[in-house]
Amino acid sequence: MEDIKQVPSFLMKLYEILESEQTAICWNKEGTTFQIQDPASLTDQILPQYFKHRNFQSFLRQLNMYGFKKLKNNQGKNEFQHSFFRKGVKNNLLKIKRRNQEDIKQSMETLTKEFQSESYLNEHDKMRKQLIQIQTDQQRILNEIRFQMDRNRKLYKETQDITDKINQIKNYSLTKLNKLILIIQKLPQDAQISKMAMLKDKILLKLESIEMESYQAKDISFDKQESNSYYEPNLTGVRSPAGYSPKTK
């Protein structure tokens, strides 16, 4: 137990961290290496608690100082390994010695370059995923624009078809009316007046007959009466307006 007290403070705290209940840094299944699972949590929570700082590079320098080697596991995670740093074998910490300054400097330079390269690759991969997401969103927006444009074209065509039909009906009605006017104009003046008077009398008689029938029909609702349309006899082919009353003669 006295020998354990001679273990450098960094190694003892690192061992305690790995034995604690946290997920930022942990042993591998065999207990021969440890992995940094969450560098952000390690920097923001673990380092301040055990080492009173948030300097991740300083943590790496300490590992390098005691001869830990950085490895890559099958999942691409960073692992650190030392032949005497094992889970459940705390006494082996006494065998871990500090390296000389020259070895530390060279090893630290290599380790820093590796982390910078890894950080660059991670950032590049992140930007690539963001670019793919932007392209996906852009394509979705373009598809929506095309859909709306196609819909607008269809609506415009339907509106144009309806307008054409209305114009056809209007032109047809004007043609029929003009023909009727020409026929009446060709008649002598007395005949025109007689003809118009006869048409008026027949229309009024027909309207009176329809009005009497509507009063006698007790089971017809008010809405239905309002929707009735009156037609003149087959004299001019012109439909009389609904609601016309013979009392106006």
C-alpha positions in Angstrom: 0.0 0.0 0.0 2.9 2.3 0.7 4.3 1.8 -2.8 1.0 2.9 -4.4 1.5 6.3 -2.8 4.6 6.7 -5.0 2.6 6.4 -8.2 2.5 9.8 -10.0 -0.7 11.8 -9.3 -1.7 11.9 -13.1 -1.6 8.1 -13.4 -3.6 7.6 -10.2 -6.3 10.1 -11.2 -6.5 8.6 -14.7 -7.0 5.2 -13.2 -9.7 6.6 -10.9 -11.5 8.2 -13.8 -11.6 4.9 -15.7 -13.0 3.1 -12.6 -15.7 5.8 -12.0 -19.2 5.8 -13.4 -18.9 8.0 -16.4 -19.0 7.4 -20.2 -16.6 10.0 -21.6 -13.6 7.7 -21.2 -13.6 4.0 -20.5 -11.7 0.7 -20.7 -12.0 -1.6 -23.7 -13.6 -5.1 -23.2 -10.2 -6.7 -22.4 -9.1 -3.9 -20.0 -5.8 -3.5 -21.9 -6.5 0.0 -23.4 -8.9 2.9 -22.8 -11.0 4.9 -25.3 -12.0 8.5 -25.4 -15.7 8.2 -26.3 -16.8 11.8 -25.8 -13.9 14.4 -26.0 -16.3 17.3 -25.2 -17.5 15.8 -22.0 -14.0 14.9 -21.0 -12.9 18.5 -21.5 -15.9 20.2 -19.9 -16.6 17.9 -17.0 -13.9 15.2 -16.3 -10.7 17.3 -16.6 -11.9 20.2 -14.4 -13.1 17.7 -11.7 -9.8 15.7 -11.5 -7.1 18.0 -12.9 -8.5 21.5 -12.3 -8.2 22.5 -16.0 -10.0 22.1 -19.3 -6.9 21.7 -21.5 -7.2 18.6 -23.7 -3.8 19.1 -25.2 -2.3 19.1 -21.7 -4.0 15.8 -21.0 -2.5 14.3 -24.2 1.0 15.6 -23.3 0.7 13.9 -19.9 -0.2 10.6 -21.6 2.7 11.0 -24.0 5.0 11.8 -21.1 4.3 8.4 -19.5 4.7 6.5 -22.8 1.1 5.8 -23.7 0.6 5.0 -27.4 -2.3 6.2 -29.5 -4.0 3.4 -31.4 -7.1 3.0 -33.7 -9.6 0.2 -32.9 -11.9 -1.6 -35.4 -14.6 1.1 -34.9 -12.2 3.9 -35.7 -12.1 5.1 -32.1 -9.0 6.5 -30.5 -7.4 4.1 -27.9 -4.5 4.7 -25.6 -2.3 1.8 -24.5 0.6 1.1 -22.2 2.0 -2.3 -21.4 1.7 -1.7 -17.6 -1.6 0.1 -17.6 -4.3 -2.6 -17.1 -7.7 -2.8 -15.6 -7.7 -4.4 -12.2 -3.8 -4.4 -11.9 -3.3 -1.2 -10.0 0.2 -2.2 -8.7 1.6 -2.1 -12.2 1.3 1.7 -12.2 4.6 1.7 -10.3 6.3 0.3 -13.4 5.3 3.3 -15.5 8.1 5.8 -15.8 8.4 9.2 -17.3 10.2 9.5 -20.6 13.1 11.9 -21.3 12.3 15.3 -22.7 13.6 14.6 -26.2 11.4 11.6 -26.7 8.5 13.4 -25.2 8.9 16.3 -27.6 9.2 14.1 -30.7 6.3 11.9 -29.7 4.1 14.9 -28.8 4.7 16.5 -32.2 3.7 13.3 -33.9 0.6 13.0 -31.7 -0.4 16.6 -32.3 -0.2 16.2 -36.1 -2.3 13.0 -35.9 -5.0 14.8 -33.9 -5.0 17.8 -36.2 -5.3 15.5 -39.2 -8.1 13.6 -37.5 -9.9 16.9 -36.6 -9.6 18.1 -40.2 -11.1 14.8 -41.5 -13.9 15.0 -39.0 -14.7 18.6 -39.9 -14.5 17.7 -43.6 -16.9 14.8 -43.1 -19.3 17.0 -41.2 -19.2 19.7 -43.9 -19.8 17.0 -46.5 -22.9 15.7 -44.7 -24.2 19.3 -44.4 -23.7 19.8 -48.1 -25.6 16.6 -48.9 -28.4 17.8 -46.7 -28.5 21.2 -48.4 -28.6 19.6 -51.8 -31.4 17.3 -50.7 -33.4 20.3 -49.4 -32.7 22.2 -52.6 -34.0 19.3 -54.7 -37.1 19.0 -52.6 -37.8 22.8 -53.0 -37.3 22.5 -56.8 -39.7 19.6 -57.0 -42.3 21.6 -55.1 -41.8 24.6 -57.4 -42.3 22.4 -60.4 -45.4 20.8 -58.9 -46.9 24.3 -58.2 -46.1 25.5 -61.7 -47.7 22.5 -63.3 -50.8 23.0 -61.1 -51.0 26.7 -62.1 -50.8 25.7 -65.8 -53.7 23.3 -65.4 -55.8 25.9 -63.5 -55.1 28.5 -66.2 -56.2 26.1 -68.9 -59.4 25.2 -67.0 -60.1 28.9 -66.5 -59.5 29.6 -70.2 -61.8 26.7 -71.3 -64.6 28.0 -69.1 -64.1 31.5 -70.5 -64.3 30.2 -74.0 -67.5 28.3 -73.3 -69.1 31.5 -71.8 -68.1 33.5 -74.8 -69.6 30.8 -77.1 -72.9 30.9 -75.2 -72.9 34.7 -75.3 -72.2 34.8 -79.0 -74.8 32.2 -79.7 -77.4 34.2 -77.7 -76.5 37.4 -79.5 -76.8 35.7 -82.9 -80.3 34.4 -82.1 -81.4 37.7 -80.8 -80.1 39.5 -83.9 -82.0 37.1 -86.1 -85.2 37.7 -84.2 -84.8 41.5 -84.5 -84.2 41.2 -88.2 -87.4 39.1 -88.6 -89.5 41.6 -86.7 -88.0 44.5 -88.6 -89.0 43.0 -91.9 -92.6 43.0 -90.9 -94.9 46.0 -91.6 -95.1 48.4 -88.7 -98.7 47.5 -87.9 -97.8 43.8 -88.1 -94.8 44.4 -85.8 -97.0 46.0 -83.2 -99.7 43.3 -83.6 -97.1 40.6 -83.4 -95.5 42.1 -80.3 -99.0 42.6 -78.7 -100.0 39.0 -79.4 -96.7 37.7 -78.0 -97.3 39.9 -74.9 -100.8 38.6 -74.4 -99.8 35.0 -74.8 -96.9 35.4 -72.4 -99.1 37.0 -69.8 -101.7 34.3 -70.1 -99.1 31.7 -69.7 -97.6 33.4 -66.6 -101.1 33.7 -65.1 -101.7 30.0 -65.6 -98.4 29.1 -64.0 -99.1 31.5 -61.1 -102.5 29.9 -60.4 -100.9 26.4 -60.5 -98.3 27.5 -58.0 -100.9 28.8 -55.5 -102.8 25.5 -55.7 -99.8 23.4 -55.1 -99.9 23.3 -51.2 -97.0 20.9 -50.8 -94.4 22.9 -52.7 -91.9 24.7 -50.4 -91.0 28.4 -50.6 -87.5 27.5 -51.7 -88.8 25.4 -54.5 -91.2 28.2 -55.6 -88.3 30.6 -55.7 -86.4 28.3 -58.0 -89.3 28.0 -60.6 -88.5 29.5 -64.0 -91.1 30.6 -66.5 -91.0 29.9 -70.2 -92.9 31.5 -72.9 -94.8 29.4 -75.5 -92.8 28.3 -78.6 -93.1 31.7 -80.2 -89.7 33.4 -79.9 -87.6 30.8 -78.0 -86.7 33.5 -75.4 -86.8 32.5 -71.7 -88.8 34.9 -69.4 -87.0 35.9 -66.2 -87.9 34.1 -63.0 -90.2 35.9 -60.6 -92.0 37.8 -63.3 -95.6 38.8 -62.3 -98.5 39.4 -64.7 -99.8 42.1 -62.2 -97.4 44.5 -63.8 -99.3 44.6 -67.1 
